[in-house]
């Protein structure tokens, strides 16, 4: 059986070496989102990119970089994503991260 729901997808763009309270930011966010029962989170590691400062971060073989671009994708209901955005607005968790948001339709197959 197929179930559909209107939802939101947040993409959070950070650097691999970004920290929060002494921990890797992406690991902190994944654990926070898991503990708060978000529907789905995926962390993607980029091979090259640049952000606000226009500093290129690359996984070039001649250069060993520990600060590659990272994208955290969070998919959930509109209510859960709005709740998360309020947390981000009240804290300094994300520093100067870039966040994008888009409407999505979540499709679930199975008997759950």
C-alpha positions as CSV (number, residue, x, y, z in Angstrom):
1,X,0.0,0.0,0.0
2,X,1.2,3.5,-0.9
3,X,0.9,6.4,1.6
4,X,1.6,9.9,0.6
5,X,2.1,13.0,2.7
6,X,3.0,16.6,2.0
7,X,6.3,17.4,3.8
8,X,9.3,19.6,3.8
9,X,13.0,18.9,3.1
10,X,15.7,21.0,4.7
11,X,19.2,21.0,3.3
12,X,21.8,22.3,5.7
13,X,25.2,23.2,4.1
14,X,28.2,23.2,6.5
15,X,31.9,22.3,6.6
16,X,33.0,18.9,7.7
17,X,35.1,20.4,10.5
18,X,32.3,22.6,11.8
19,X,31.8,22.0,15.6
20,X,29.1,22.5,18.2
21,X,29.9,22.1,21.9
22,X,33.1,20.4,20.9
23,X,31.5,17.8,18.7
24,X,31.3,17.5,14.9
25,X,28.3,19.5,13.9
26,X,26.9,17.0,11.5
27,X,27.2,14.2,14.1
28,X,25.5,16.4,16.7
29,X,22.6,17.2,14.4
30,X,22.1,13.6,13.4
31,X,21.9,12.5,17.0
32,X,19.7,15.4,17.9
33,X,17.3,14.6,15.1
34,X,17.2,10.9,15.9
35,X,16.5,11.7,19.6
36,X,13.6,14.0,18.5
37,X,12.1,11.4,16.3
38,X,12.5,13.0,12.9
39,X,11.4,10.9,9.9
40,X,14.7,10.8,8.0
41,X,18.2,12.4,7.9
42,X,21.0,11.8,5.4
43,X,24.5,13.3,5.5
44,X,26.2,13.8,2.2
45,X,29.9,14.6,1.9
46,X,30.9,16.7,-1.1
47,X,34.0,16.4,-3.2
48,X,34.4,20.1,-3.7
49,X,32.6,23.3,-3.1
50,X,32.7,26.8,-1.6
51,X,30.5,28.9,0.6
52,X,30.1,32.4,1.9
53,X,33.9,33.1,2.2
54,X,34.5,31.7,-1.4
55,X,37.2,29.4,0.0
56,X,37.3,26.3,-2.2
57,X,37.2,23.0,-0.3
58,X,38.3,20.0,-2.3
59,X,39.1,16.3,-2.0
60,X,41.9,16.7,-4.5
61,X,44.3,13.8,-4.1
62,X,47.3,16.1,-3.8
63,X,45.6,17.9,-0.9
64,X,44.4,16.3,2.2
65,X,41.4,18.3,3.4
66,X,39.5,17.6,6.6
67,X,37.0,20.3,5.9
68,X,35.0,19.1,2.9
69,X,31.5,20.4,2.2
70,X,28.7,18.5,4.0
71,X,25.0,18.6,3.3
72,X,22.5,17.3,5.9
73,X,19.1,16.5,4.4
74,X,16.2,16.4,6.9
75,X,12.8,15.3,5.6
76,X,9.7,15.3,7.8
77,X,6.2,16.8,8.2
78,X,5.7,20.5,7.9
79,X,5.1,20.8,11.6
80,X,8.3,19.0,12.6
81,X,10.4,21.0,10.2
82,X,8.9,24.3,11.5
83,X,9.6,23.1,15.0
84,X,13.3,22.5,14.0
85,X,13.6,25.9,12.5
86,X,12.4,27.5,15.7
87,X,15.2,25.6,17.6
88,X,17.8,26.9,15.0
89,X,16.5,30.4,15.5
90,X,16.8,30.2,19.3
91,X,20.3,28.8,19.4
92,X,23.7,29.2,17.7
93,X,23.9,25.5,16.7
94,X,24.4,26.2,13.0
95,X,26.7,29.3,13.1
96,X,26.7,30.6,9.5
97,X,25.3,27.6,7.8
98,X,23.2,27.9,4.6
99,X,19.8,26.3,4.8
100,X,17.4,25.6,1.9
101,X,13.8,24.4,2.2
102,X,11.5,22.8,-0.3
103,X,8.1,21.2,-0.4
104,X,8.2,17.5,-1.0
105,X,5.8,14.6,-1.1
106,X,6.9,11.6,1.0
107,X,5.8,8.3,-0.5
108,X,5.8,5.3,1.8
109,X,5.4,1.7,0.6
110,X,4.5,-1.2,2.8
111,X,2.1,-2.1,5.5
112,X,3.4,0.2,8.3
